[in-house]
Amino acid sequence: MNGKRLVYLDNAATSQKPNKVIDAIHDYYTQYNANIHRGVYKISERATEEYINSKQKLADMVGASSIEEIIYVRNTTEAINLVALTWGEMNVKKGDHILISQMEHHSNIIPWQMLAKRNDAVLDYIELDDNKAGLSEDSFKEQLDKDPKIVSIAHVSNVLGSINDVKKITKLAHDRGAFVLVDGAQSAPHMKVDVADLDCDFFALSAHKMLGPTGIGALYAKREVLDKMPPLFGGGDMIKSVSMQTYTPNDLPWKFEAGTSNIEGGIAFGAAIDYLDGVGLDSIRKHEKKLTEYAIKSLSEIDGVRVFGYGPKETDKRGGVVSFSIRGVHPHDVATIFDSDGVAIRAGHHCAMPLVTGVLGQGSLSRISFYLYNDIDDIDKAVRAIEKVKKIFKC
């Protein structure tokens, strides 16, 4: 990039793709391109089999009981909206409370704002602790006293890197009769997730953040919950039978997947899961912890660079995300200078304006985020880019 070796440190936004994933898309289009669930000819049957197999791989990966609990959507955002528009419309009434946190991505804020506005419900927030490193337990317990209908929470913050104890949150929420949705966009690619152990009612994720293609993600939901939810979209593949005046919805999970699916996306997602299984999510987590620890230490030693105050100090409580600021320099200028050195980072409010501008009091932040293909040299390159920033701005 710009004549330099690319150092890609924007993995919280999206991930790079291994050849195995790219090849899977190419093979589908060149070897067995056909619609699924319809044809009785060989290539259609193969496409159907590969697509369904990818769901089984994902179900196994996250600990779902069967593919009936795995709904393919476009991304985490659509998964959360699907819940708000179906389960939410059925269960959240006037005066009811919806509970999220101050560290949420816009995708886990706006659907609930829209639901609250439509149904005259109340949207409440769990505040951060005094160190701005995680959620305040006192605030959470205080909000639970309002008996929310649903608690929707990020597993890992895309700004702070904070890993929330969603198993504990789910237990406490269930004790008060609330349902729980976990936004797993930043956790599923980087650590082992077991939805049965977490006992959450919903879990949302995106393939493109976990080596897969864009345009496909998934919603896990408990079978008994999905059975009661109405389909969101109507059309082909989501019906079992149709008459002039009525229809019978299809079995799970197809009840929620109207129209022609993102077939190549599902197949390539399966290839990405195979790749991740081959490396091992425990190994990825261990590798990223080392990178995060090294990055925090390296950046915090640079005069004028602030890291602490934007997430936990302990790497056991943090994913591979490090936000930072440089005194006297706008993050967009930082990112531009990094780019000139071939280092790709994120600058802005990271689709979390209430957190960055409201709670943290920053117009924007710079952010580096890691994945399995990053190494110590990448962080050293980022440190050198910071020194270049400081030299240019004389700070």
C-alpha positions as CSV (number, residue, x, y, z in Angstrom):
1,M,0.0,0.0,0.0
2,N,1.5,3.3,-1.1
3,G,4.6,1.3,-2.1
4,K,5.0,-0.2,1.4
5,R,4.2,-3.6,2.8
6,L,0.6,-3.5,3.9
7,V,0.1,-3.7,7.6
8,Y,-3.6,-4.3,8.1
9,L,-4.7,-3.3,11.6
10,D,-8.4,-2.7,11.0
11,N,-9.7,-6.1,11.8
12,A,-12.5,-4.9,14.0
13,A,-14.1,-3.5,10.8
14,T,-13.5,-6.5,8.5
15,S,-11.0,-9.2,8.0
16,Q,-8.8,-10.3,5.1
17,K,-9.8,-13.5,3.3
18,P,-7.7,-16.7,2.9
19,N,-7.4,-18.3,-0.5
20,K,-9.6,-21.1,0.7
21,V,-12.5,-18.8,1.0
22,I,-11.9,-17.0,-2.3
23,D,-11.5,-20.4,-4.0
24,A,-14.8,-21.6,-2.6
25,I,-16.7,-18.7,-4.2
26,H,-14.8,-19.3,-7.5
27,D,-15.6,-23.0,-7.4
28,Y,-19.3,-22.5,-6.8
29,Y,-19.7,-20.1,-9.7
30,T,-17.6,-22.2,-12.1
31,Q,-18.5,-25.7,-11.1
32,Y,-22.0,-25.9,-9.6
33,N,-23.8,-22.6,-9.9
34,A,-27.5,-23.3,-9.3
35,N,-30.3,-22.3,-6.9
36,I,-30.8,-24.3,-3.8
37,H,-33.8,-26.2,-2.4
38,R,-35.4,-26.3,-5.9
39,G,-33.7,-28.3,-8.5
40,V,-33.5,-32.1,-8.6
41,Y,-30.5,-32.0,-10.9
42,K,-27.0,-32.7,-9.7
43,I,-25.4,-29.2,-9.4
44,S,-28.5,-27.9,-7.6
45,E,-28.3,-30.8,-5.1
46,R,-24.6,-30.1,-4.6
47,A,-25.2,-26.4,-4.0
48,T,-27.9,-27.2,-1.5
49,E,-25.7,-29.7,0.3
50,E,-22.8,-27.3,0.5
51,Y,-25.0,-24.5,1.8
52,I,-26.6,-26.6,4.4
53,N,-23.2,-28.1,5.4
54,S,-22.0,-24.5,6.1
55,K,-24.9,-24.1,8.6
56,Q,-23.9,-27.3,10.3
57,K,-20.3,-26.1,10.6
58,L,-21.5,-22.8,12.2
59,A,-23.9,-24.6,14.5
60,D,-21.0,-26.9,15.7
61,M,-18.7,-23.9,16.0
62,V,-21.0,-21.9,18.3
63,G,-22.6,-24.8,20.2
64,A,-26.1,-24.6,18.7
65,S,-28.2,-27.8,19.0
66,S,-28.9,-28.0,15.3
67,I,-29.1,-25.9,12.1
68,E,-32.7,-25.2,12.9
69,E,-31.3,-22.6,15.4
70,I,-29.1,-20.9,12.7
71,I,-30.7,-18.2,10.6
72,Y,-28.6,-16.8,7.8
73,V,-28.9,-13.0,7.4
74,R,-26.7,-10.3,5.7
75,N,-24.8,-9.3,8.8
76,T,-25.0,-8.7,12.6
77,T,-27.0,-5.6,12.0
78,E,-29.7,-7.5,10.2
79,A,-29.8,-10.2,12.8
80,I,-30.5,-7.7,15.6
81,N,-33.1,-5.9,13.5
82,L,-34.8,-9.2,12.8
83,V,-35.2,-9.8,16.5
84,A,-36.4,-6.3,17.1
85,L,-38.9,-6.5,14.3
86,T,-40.3,-9.9,15.1
87,W,-39.7,-10.9,18.7
88,G,-39.8,-7.3,19.8
89,E,-43.1,-6.4,18.1
90,M,-44.7,-9.4,19.8
91,N,-43.3,-8.9,23.3
92,V,-42.4,-5.2,23.9
93,K,-45.5,-3.1,24.7
94,K,-46.2,0.4,25.9
95,G,-44.2,1.3,29.0
96,D,-41.9,-1.8,28.8
97,H,-38.2,-1.4,29.2
98,I,-35.4,-2.4,26.8
99,L,-31.9,-2.5,28.3
100,I,-28.6,-2.0,26.4
101,S,-25.3,-0.5,27.4
102,Q,-23.3,2.7,26.8
103,M,-20.6,0.8,24.8
104,E,-22.9,-0.5,22.1
105,H,-22.3,-0.3,18.3
106,H,-25.0,1.7,16.5
107,S,-26.3,-1.6,15.2
108,N,-27.3,-2.6,18.7
109,I,-28.7,0.8,19.5
110,I,-30.8,2.0,16.6
111,P,-33.0,-1.1,16.2
112,W,-34.0,-0.7,19.8
113,Q,-34.5,3.0,19.5
114,M,-36.9,2.4,16.6
115,L,-38.8,-0.3,18.5
116,A,-39.1,1.9,21.6
117,K,-40.5,4.7,19.4
118,R,-42.9,2.4,17.5
119,N,-44.3,0.8,20.7
120,D,-43.9,3.6,23.2
121,A,-41.4,1.6,25.2
122,V,-38.4,2.9,27.3
123,L,-34.8,2.4,26.3
124,D,-32.4,2.3,29.2
125,Y,-28.6,2.1,29.3
126,I,-26.1,0.3,31.6
127,E,-23.4,2.8,32.4
128,L,-19.7,2.2,32.3
129,D,-17.6,1.8,35.4
130,D,-15.5,4.7,36.8
131,N,-12.5,3.6,34.8
132,K,-14.4,3.6,31.5
133,A,-13.1,0.0,31.1
134,G,-16.2,-2.1,31.5
135,L,-19.8,-2.1,32.6
136,S,-20.9,-0.9,36.0
137,E,-22.4,-3.8,38.0
138,D,-24.3,-1.3,40.2
139,S,-25.8,0.3,37.1
140,F,-26.7,-3.0,35.6
141,K,-28.5,-4.2,38.8
142,E,-30.3,-0.8,39.1
143,Q,-31.6,-1.2,35.5
144,L,-32.6,-4.8,36.1
145,D,-34.9,-3.5,38.9
146,K,-37.0,-2.0,36.1
147,D,-37.7,-5.6,34.8
148,P,-36.6,-5.1,31.2
149,K,-38.2,-7.3,28.5
150,I,-34.8,-7.8,26.8
151,V,-31.2,-7.1,27.5
152,S,-29.1,-6.7,24.4
153,I,-25.4,-6.5,25.0
154,A,-22.0,-6.6,23.1
155,H,-19.9,-9.5,23.9
156,V,-16.8,-7.5,23.1
157,S,-16.7,-3.7,22.6
158,N,-15.4,-2.6,19.2
159,V,-14.0,0.6,20.8
160,L,-12.8,-0.4,24.3
161,G,-12.1,-4.1,23.6
162,S,-13.8,-4.8,26.8
163,I,-15.0,-8.4,27.1
164,N,-18.3,-8.5,28.9
165,D,-19.3,-11.4,31.2
166,V,-22.3,-12.2,29.1
167,K,-22.9,-15.5,30.9
168,K,-23.3,-13.7,34.2
169,I,-25.4,-11.0,32.5
170,T,-27.6,-13.6,31.0
171,K,-28.1,-15.4,34.3
172,L,-29.1,-12.2,36.1
173,A,-31.3,-11.1,33.3
174,H,-33.1,-14.4,33.1
175,D,-33.7,-14.3,36.9
176,R,-35.7,-11.2,36.2
177,G,-37.6,-12.7,33.3
178,A,-35.7,-10.9,30.6
179,F,-34.6,-12.3,27.3
180,V,-31.0,-11.8,26.2
181,L,-29.4,-11.0,22.9
182,V,-25.6,-11.0,22.6
183,D,-23.9,-9.0,19.8
184,G,-21.1,-11.4,19.0
185,A,-19.6,-9.5,16.0
186,Q,-16.3,-8.9,17.8
187,S,-16.2,-12.2,19.8
188,A,-17.1,-15.0,17.4
189,P,-14.1,-14.4,15.1
190,H,-11.6,-14.3,18.0
191,M,-12.5,-16.7,20.8
192,K,-14.5,-19.8,21.5
193,V,-18.2,-19.2,21.9
194,D,-20.7,-21.7,23.3
195,V,-24.2,-20.4,23.1
196,A,-25.5,-23.3,25.2
197,D,-23.1,-22.5,28.0
198,L,-23.9,-18.7,27.8
199,D,-27.6,-19.6,27.7
200,C,-28.4,-16.5,25.7
201,D,-31.7,-16.4,23.7
202,F,-30.1,-14.8,20.7
203,F,-26.5,-14.4,19.4
204,A,-25.6,-12.4,16.3
205,L,-22.5,-12.5,14.2
206,S,-21.0,-11.5,10.8
207,A,-19.0,-13.7,8.4
208,H,-16.9,-10.9,7.0
209,K,-15.2,-10.3,10.4
210,M,-14.2,-13.9,10.6
211,L,-12.4,-14.5,7.3
212,G,-15.7,-15.0,5.4
213,P,-17.3,-12.9,2.7
214,T,-19.4,-9.8,3.1
215,G,-23.1,-10.0,2.8
216,I,-23.7,-12.9,5.1
217,G,-24.1,-13.3,8.8
218,A,-26.1,-15.3,11.2
219,L,-28.6,-15.2,14.0
220,Y,-28.6,-18.0,16.5
221,A,-31.8,-18.3,18.6
222,K,-33.2,-21.0,20.8
223,R,-35.5,-23.3,19.0
224,E,-38.5,-22.6,21.3
225,V,-38.1,-18.9,20.8
226,L,-37.9,-19.1,17.0
227,D,-41.0,-21.3,16.9
228,K,-43.0,-18.5,18.4
229,M,-41.6,-15.7,16.2
230,P,-43.3,-14.8,12.9
231,P,-41.3,-14.6,9.7
232,L,-40.1,-11.1,8.8
233,F,-40.1,-11.4,5.0
234,G,-42.5,-13.3,2.7
235,G,-41.8,-15.1,-0.5
236,G,-40.0,-18.1,-1.9
237,D,-38.3,-20.6,0.4
238,M,-40.0,-19.4,3.6
239,I,-43.3,-21.1,2.8
240,K,-44.5,-24.7,3.0
241,S,-47.7,-24.1,1.2
242,V,-49.7,-21.1,-0.3
243,S,-53.3,-20.6,-1.1
244,M,-55.1,-17.6,-2.5
245,Q,-55.7,-16.1,1.0
246,T,-53.2,-17.7,3.3
247,Y,-49.9,-19.5,3.7
248,T,-48.1,-22.0,6.0
249,P,-44.6,-21.0,6.9
250,N,-41.7,-23.4,6.2
251,D,-39.8,-25.3,8.9
252,L,-36.9,-23.8,10.7
253,P,-34.5,-22.3,9.7
254,W,-36.0,-21.6,6.3
255,K,-39.0,-19.8,7.8
256,F,-36.8,-16.8,8.2
257,E,-34.9,-16.9,4.8
258,A,-37.2,-15.7,2.1
259,G,-36.1,-15.6,-1.5
260,T,-32.9,-16.8,-3.1
261,S,-30.2,-17.1,-0.4
262,N,-26.7,-15.7,-0.6
263,I,-25.6,-19.1,-1.7
264,E,-22.0,-18.4,-2.5
265,G,-21.7,-16.4,0.8
266,G,-22.9,-19.4,2.8
267,I,-20.6,-21.8,1.1
268,A,-17.6,-19.5,1.5
269,F,-18.5,-18.9,5.1
270,G,-18.3,-22.7,5.6
271,A,-14.8,-22.5,4.1
272,A,-13.9,-19.8,6.5
273,I,-15.1,-21.8,9.5
274,D,-13.0,-24.8,8.2
275,Y,-10.0,-22.4,8.2
276,L,-10.7,-21.1,11.7
277,D,-11.2,-24.7,13.0
278,G,-7.9,-25.7,11.5
279,V,-6.0,-22.9,13.3
280,G,-8.1,-23.1,16.5
281,L,-10.0,-20.3,18.2
282,D,-8.1,-20.9,21.4
283,S,-4.8,-20.4,19.6
284,I,-6.1,-17.2,17.9
285,R,-7.2,-15.8,21.3
286,K,-3.8,-16.6,22.8
287,H,-2.0,-15.0,19.9
288,E,-4.1,-11.8,20.0
289,K,-3.6,-11.5,23.8
290,K,0.1,-11.4,23.3
291,L,-0.3,-8.8,20.5
292,T,-2.6,-6.7,22.6
293,E,-0.3,-6.7,25.6
294,Y,2.6,-5.7,23.5
295,A,0.7,-3.0,21.8
296,I,-0.6,-1.4,25.0
297,K,2.9,-1.5,26.5
298,S,4.5,0.0,23.4
299,L,1.9,2.8,22.9
300,S,1.6,3.7,26.5
301,E,5.4,4.4,26.7
302,I,5.2,7.1,24.0
303,D,4.9,10.6,25.3
304,G,1.6,12.2,24.3
305,V,-0.1,9.0,23.4
306,R,-3.1,8.0,25.6
307,V,-4.3,4.4,25.7
308,F,-5.5,4.0,29.3
309,G,-9.0,5.3,29.7
310,Y,-10.1,3.6,26.5
311,G,-10.6,0.1,27.8
312,P,-9.3,-2.4,30.4
313,K,-5.6,-2.6,31.3
314,E,-5.8,-6.3,31.8
315,T,-5.5,-8.3,28.5
316,D,-7.6,-11.1,30.1
317,K,-10.5,-8.7,30.1
318,R,-9.8,-7.3,26.6
319,G,-10.1,-8.4,23.0
320,G,-7.6,-7.5,20.3
321,V,-8.7,-3.9,20.1
322,V,-6.6,-0.9,21.2
323,S,-8.0,2.6,20.8
324,F,-5.7,5.6,21.4
325,S,-5.3,9.3,21.0
326,I,-2.3,11.5,20.3
327,R,-2.2,14.8,22.1
328,G,-2.8,17.7,19.7
329,V,-3.4,15.5,16.6
330,H,-6.8,14.7,15.1
331,P,-7.3,10.9,14.6
332,H,-8.0,11.4,10.8
333,D,-4.6,13.0,10.4
334,V,-3.1,10.1,12.3
335,A,-4.8,7.6,10.0
336,T,-3.6,9.5,6.9
337,I,0.0,9.5,8.0
338,F,-0.3,5.8,9.0
339,D,-1.6,5.2,5.5
340,S,1.4,6.9,3.9
341,D,3.5,4.2,5.7
342,G,1.3,1.4,4.5
343,V,-0.5,0.9,7.9
344,A,-4.2,0.6,7.7
345,I,-6.0,1.7,10.9
346,R,-9.5,3.1,11.8
347,A,-10.1,6.7,12.9
348,G,-13.5,8.1,13.9
349,H,-16.3,7.3,16.3
350,H,-16.3,3.6,15.2
351,C,-20.1,3.5,14.8
352,A,-20.4,4.1,18.6
353,M,-21.0,7.9,18.8
354,P,-22.8,7.7,22.2
355,L,-19.8,6.0,23.7
356,V,-17.0,7.9,22.0
357,T,-18.4,11.4,21.9
358,G,-20.8,11.2,24.9
359,V,-19.2,9.0,27.5
360,L,-15.5,9.2,26.6
361,G,-15.8,12.9,25.6
362,Q,-13.8,12.5,22.4
363,G,-14.7,13.7,18.9
364,S,-13.0,10.6,17.5
365,L,-10.3,8.0,18.3
366,S,-7.7,6.1,16.5
367,R,-7.9,2.3,16.7
368,I,-5.7,-0.7,15.9
369,S,-7.2,-4.1,16.0
370,F,-5.7,-7.5,15.4
371,Y,-6.3,-10.9,13.9
372,L,-4.5,-14.2,13.4
373,Y,-2.3,-13.0,10.6
374,N,-0.9,-10.0,12.5
375,D,2.5,-10.1,14.3
376,I,4.8,-8.1,16.5
377,D,6.4,-6.5,13.5
378,D,3.1,-5.0,12.6
379,I,2.8,-3.3,15.9
380,D,6.4,-2.0,15.7
381,K,5.5,-0.5,12.3
382,A,2.5,1.2,13.9
383,V,4.8,2.6,16.7
384,R,7.1,4.0,14.0
385,A,4.1,5.6,12.3
386,I,3.2,7.3,15.6
387,E,6.7,8.7,15.9
388,K,6.3,10.0,12.4
389,V,3.0,11.7,13.4
390,K,4.7,13.3,16.4
391,K,7.6,14.5,14.2
392,I,5.3,16.1,11.6
393,F,3.1,17.8,14.2
394,K,6.0,18.6,16.6
395,C,4.2,17.1,19.5
